[in-house]
Amino acid sequence: MTTSRQIRTLVAGMAYTECPRWHEDRLWFSDFYTHTIRSVREDGSDLRTEVEVPAQPSGLGWLPDGRLVYVSMKDRKVMRREADGALVVHADVTDHVTGHPNDMVVDHLGRCWLGNFGFDLMGGADIETAALLRIDPDGTVTTVAEDLWFPNGMAITPEGSLLVDETFGNRVTAFDIEADGSLANRRAFATFGDLPSTRNLAQALGEGVVAPDGCGLDAEGALWIADALNGRVLRVREGGEILDEVQPGTGVFACLLGGSDGRTLFMSCAPDFDEHARSAAREAEIRTVTVEVPHAGLP
């Protein structure tokens, strides 16, 4: 099902935006190749640079006391901005990842759930599966799941389930978050196709039915998913039924519901995800569309 809606451009002239987050009446997002985390008002005004991240920003969120935490990809750290503005290392995950750390969701207890590439994506290496990490508020790093096909965008349901997009696995995987922070009851939230028959990146990309990237939940329990290979955002019910589709007219790599009424779907758009092409151009935009069911869960 494809619904015709008005697509609007909120922000233009970016390099490659990721990880949109609605926080304190502003949209926050990372822009990979300008090495900045930025924020903007709902109407597109007052665009600010919030933090400069020389080693490339990605996932971001806030601890319960309001301090910002964010991924610094290429030096494999999660950073924290203190109340006085000082930037400090929250956790060094170098010894826990096999590729760049990437998207991240922060829960209501201040635990960071962090995925990683698992292999040299931009170098065209063969695909390797990757681990999912939990970073506790004191910076302790624990591996909580393994054998994920590029764990990417994540969401936490109001009931306490963690949903993990596996970009090269044609699926979204769900876990129950236990009281001690472990993950249990691993299961499929949505399956769109088979796992790749090969680890060869180019061939595996050709087998992608849906490549789930950044995502966000709505109040009916459906998950909006950016399909990184097919230039669309899908609204998916548990079990895999596709309920709705938005085509922003270009590639789209992350999405989230927010805005003053929670019904604005923010979409991180760019022609492609190639590091060399995106770092050399300023063609990325954040586009928006209004949908019927508002935001729920985290982020």
N, C-alpha and C positions, 0 to 999 in steps of 0.2 A: 504494500500500500504506500503510495506516494501522495502526500498532501501538498497542495500549492499554497505557499505562504510568501509573504514579503520578506526578503532577505535584506538586511541593512548592514552597512559597514560601520563598526564602532571605532576601530583603530586601524590605520594603514601605515605603510612605510617601515614595517618591522622586518627582521631577518627571518626568524622562525620561532613562533610563539608556541608555548606549551603550558600545561598545568594551570589552566584558569581556575581561580578561586574567588568566591564572593565573600568579602570580609569587611565589616564595618562600613557598609554602604558604598563599597568600591569594588571593582574587579581588579584583582591582582593576577599577574601572569609572569612567566619567565620568557625572556627573549634570548635564545641560545647564543647567537653569534654577535650580538651587541654586548653580551656578557652582563646583562642587567635583569633585575626583577623590577617590574613597573606596576603602577596602579592607575586607574582611570575612573572617573565617575560614570554612572549609568548612561548619561547622554553623550559620552565621548569627550567631555571637557576635562581640563585639569589633569592632563597626563603627567605623571611623576615618575622619576627614577627613585626607587626605594632603596635598592642595594646594588652595588657593583660587585660582580662575581667573576674575577679574572679567569677561573678555571671552568666556567660555563655552568649556569644555573639550570636546575630542572625542578623536581618536585618541591613543594613548599606547603607549610601549614603553620599552626600556632599552638603553643603549649597552653595549658589551662590558665596560666597567669598572663597570657597575652604576648609572650615573647615569640618572635618569628623564628622558625627553623626552616632550613632549605638545603637542598642538595648542591654540592659543588662537584660536578661530574668528574672532571679530568684529574683532580687530585684525590678523588675517592673519599670525600668527607661529607658529613652532614654538619652544617654550620648553624650557629645560633646568634641572634642579635639581642644583646642585653638591653635592659631598660634605659641605660645611659647611651645606647647606640653602639657600644663596643661589639665587634664581631669576634666570636670565639668558636673553637672546634667543639661541637656537641658530641660527635663520634667519628673516629677514623675507621672506615670499613675496608681498608685496603686488603686486609688478610681474609676477608669474608666474601669477596666478590670476584667474579671471573671476567667481568666487563664493566663498563661505566655504570655506576649507580644512576638510576633514572627517576621514574615517578615514585611518589610517596604519598601516603595518607596518614594523618595524625589523628589518633582517637581521643575520646573525652578524658582519658587518664594521662594523656601526654606521651603515649607510646607511638613511635614512628614505625610504620610498616613500609619497607623499602624493597623495590625490585632492582634488577640490574640486567644489562644486555646479555651477559654470559659469553660473549665472543666479540671479535672485532667487526662490528656491523659495517662501519664505513669503509673498512679495508676489504670487504667482500669475503671474509673468512667463512669457512663452513660453520653451520649453526651448531651451537652447543647449548644444552639446556642449562638453566640457572637456578639459583636458590633465592628464596624470599627471606628477608631479615626482619627482626623486631629489634628496635632500639628503645630501651627503657629510658625513663626520664633522667636517670643518672649517667646515661651514655653507654651502658652495657649493651653489647651486640650479641644477639642470639639467632642462629639459623632455625627457622620454624617450618620451612617446607623446601623441598628440592624437586628437581626434574620438571621444571616449568619451562615452557617454550616461549621465552622472552617475556617474563612477568612485567607488565607495563601498568596501565591505568588501574586504579583500585577504588573501591567504595566500601563503606561500612554501613550495613542496614540498621534501622532502628532496633531490630531484634538482636543485633550483635553478630551477624555473619560478615565475613570478609569476602568480597568478590574481587577476583584477580583476572584481568584480561591477559590472555596468552596470545600475543600478537601473531606469532608464527605457528600457533597450535590450532587455529580455527575454533577457539573455544573461550568461554569464561568459566573459571573454576571457583567454587565456593568452599569456604571453611567455616566452622563454628569457632569463635574465639572463646577459649576457656578462661576461667577466673584467674588462672596463673599465667595467662598470656600465651599458652601453647595453642596450637591449632588442631582441630579434630574434625571428623566427619567430612573428609575431602570428597567432593562430588561435583558433578557438572551442573552449573547454572544454565548454560546454553552451549550447545554444540552445533557448529555450522557446517562442518565437513570433517574429513579424516585428518589425522596427523600427517605431516609431510612424509612422502615415501623416500626422501633423500635429505641429507644434510647440506647439500649444495644450495647456497643461498638463492641464486638466480632461479634454479629449478623449483625450489620450495616456494618462492614468491608466486610462481606460476600456478601453484596448487592452492593458493589462498582463496577461500570463498568469502570469508569476512576476516579482516585483520584487525581485531579489536585493539584500540589504542587508548587514549584518554576517555573517561566515562564519568557518569553521574546518575544518581538515583532520583526517581520522582515519588510522589506521595502515594501512588498505587503500586509501588514495589517494582516498577519497570525500570530498566537500565537504559539510558541513552549512551550509545557507543559510537565513537568516531571510527569509521572503517578506513584504515590508513592506506589501503590499496585501491579503493573504489570511489573515492570522492563523495562520501555520503555519511550521514549520521543516522543511526538506526535506533528505534525504540523497541526494546526486546523484553518480553515477558520471561520469567523463569520457566525453563523448559525449551526455550529457543524460538518461540513464535515471534516473528517480526510484526509489530503493531503499527509502526509508522516509519517514515523515511523522509529526511530532508537532504536535498542536494544543494550545497551552497555555491556550486559553479566552479569549484577548484578542489585541490586536495584538502583534506581536513584530518587533523591528527589529535585533537583533543576537544572535549566539550564538557559543559557543566551548566546546570540550571542555577539561576540567581536573579538578581534585580530586586527591586523594592517589593514585588509581589511573588517572587520566586519562579516566575513563568517565562523569564527570558533565557533562552538557550544560547549560551556563548560558545562560539566555534572557532578554534585555532586553525586558520587556513593558510596554505602555501601551495605553490605549484608541485612540490615534491619534498622528500625528506633528505635529499642528497646534501651532505655537509658542505661540499665544495661549491655547489651551485647556490645554496642558501646563504653561505657566509659572504659570497661575492655580490649579493643583490639585496635589495630592500623591498621585496615583493609580498611579504607576508602581511596578513590582515587578521583582525578578529571581527567576525561577522556575527550577527544576532538574528534570531527569529523568535516570535512569541508563540508559545505552545499552551495547551489547555491545562495540564496537570502540573502543579508546582513542585519545587525541590523538596527532597527529604534526605535523611541520612548524612553521611560524611563522605567526601569533603563538601 
